[in-house]
Amino acid sequence: MSEPSKTRPKVPEGKSRYLLTRQKEANDKGYVGYDTIWESFQKEAEYKTPKRP
């Protein structure tokens, strides 16, 4: 059985509305991971103290 190739095909970036996926470099065992970058889609409102009765 031949040794598996250490080079993997380059995958283009995956883009969606709030998510970006990038391929990482292969490690010494040939494992290729992916970075996932989330864009925030929630808005944070400034806290205001309620009126006193």
TORGU-209635 format. One record per residue (C-alpha): residue number from 0; residue in three letters; z, x, y. Coordinates in pm, 1 decimal. Layout:
REM TORGU-209635
+-----+------+----------+----------+----------+
| seq | type |        Z |        X |        Y |
+-----+------+----------+----------+----------+
| NUM |  ALA |        Z |        X |        Y |
...
+-----+------+----------+----------+----------+
END
This chain:
REM TORGU-209635
+-----+------+----------+----------+----------+
| seq | type |        Z |        X |        Y |
+-----+------+----------+----------+----------+
|   0 |  MET |      0.0 |      0.0 |      0.0 |
|   1 |  SER |    -92.1 |    141.6 |    339.6 |
|   2 |  GLU |    158.8 |    181.8 |    622.3 |
|   3 |  PRO |    138.9 |    -98.7 |    883.0 |
|   4 |  SER |    -19.6 |     -3.4 |   1211.0 |
|   5 |  LYS |    225.5 |     78.2 |   1492.1 |
|   6 |  THR |    -15.4 |    -51.0 |   1754.9 |
|   7 |  ARG |    -29.8 |   -419.3 |   1829.4 |
|   8 |  PRO |   -291.1 |   -603.9 |   2033.3 |
|   9 |  LYS |   -191.4 |   -652.0 |   2395.8 |
|  10 |  VAL |   -108.1 |  -1015.6 |   2468.9 |
|  11 |  PRO |   -173.2 |  -1150.3 |   2820.7 |
|  12 |  GLU |    115.6 |  -1280.9 |   3031.6 |
|  13 |  GLY |    211.6 |  -1638.7 |   2959.0 |
|  14 |  LYS |    260.8 |  -1844.7 |   3272.8 |
|  15 |  SER |    393.3 |  -2194.7 |   3313.8 |
|  16 |  ARG |    559.9 |  -2380.5 |   3598.3 |
|  17 |  TYR |    905.4 |  -2220.9 |   3564.0 |
|  18 |  LEU |    858.5 |  -1954.2 |   3294.5 |
|  19 |  LEU |    684.0 |  -1617.5 |   3274.0 |
|  20 |  THR |    652.0 |  -1433.4 |   2940.9 |
|  21 |  ARG |    555.8 |  -1065.4 |   2910.3 |
|  22 |  GLN |    505.2 |   -854.6 |   2599.1 |
|  23 |  LYS |    731.2 |   -547.6 |   2562.1 |
|  24 |  GLU |    626.6 |   -214.8 |   2415.6 |
|  25 |  ALA |    664.3 |   -172.1 |   2038.0 |
|  26 |  ASN |    971.3 |     17.1 |   1917.7 |
|  27 |  ASP |    975.5 |    287.1 |   1646.8 |
|  28 |  LYS |    974.8 |     22.8 |   1369.2 |
|  29 |  GLY |    674.3 |   -156.9 |   1517.2 |
|  30 |  TYR |    870.9 |   -457.9 |   1646.6 |
|  31 |  VAL |    718.6 |   -608.8 |   1961.2 |
|  32 |  GLY |    949.1 |   -822.7 |   2172.4 |
|  33 |  TYR |    892.4 |  -1040.4 |   2475.4 |
|  34 |  ASP |   1057.6 |  -1069.9 |   2817.7 |
|  35 |  THR |   1112.2 |  -1422.4 |   2944.8 |
|  36 |  ILE |   1169.5 |  -1470.0 |   3314.6 |
|  37 |  TRP |   1292.5 |  -1809.4 |   3434.9 |
|  38 |  GLU |   1231.5 |  -1931.1 |   3787.3 |
|  39 |  SER |   1515.2 |  -2144.4 |   3919.5 |
|  40 |  PHE |   1423.8 |  -2510.6 |   3949.1 |
|  41 |  GLN |   1762.6 |  -2644.3 |   4060.8 |
|  42 |  LYS |   1866.3 |  -2652.1 |   4421.4 |
|  43 |  GLU |   2222.0 |  -2565.4 |   4514.2 |
|  44 |  ALA |   2368.5 |  -2773.2 |   4796.4 |
|  45 |  GLU |   2634.7 |  -2634.1 |   5026.3 |
|  46 |  TYR |   2978.0 |  -2786.2 |   4960.8 |
|  47 |  LYS |   3119.4 |  -3002.7 |   5238.7 |
|  48 |  THR |   3482.8 |  -3113.4 |   5240.0 |
|  49 |  PRO |   3509.7 |  -3492.8 |   5219.3 |
|  50 |  LYS |   3646.7 |  -3684.7 |   5515.5 |
|  51 |  ARG |   4018.7 |  -3748.4 |   5511.3 |
|  52 |  PRO |   4121.5 |  -4115.1 |   5492.2 |
+-----+------+----------+----------+----------+
END
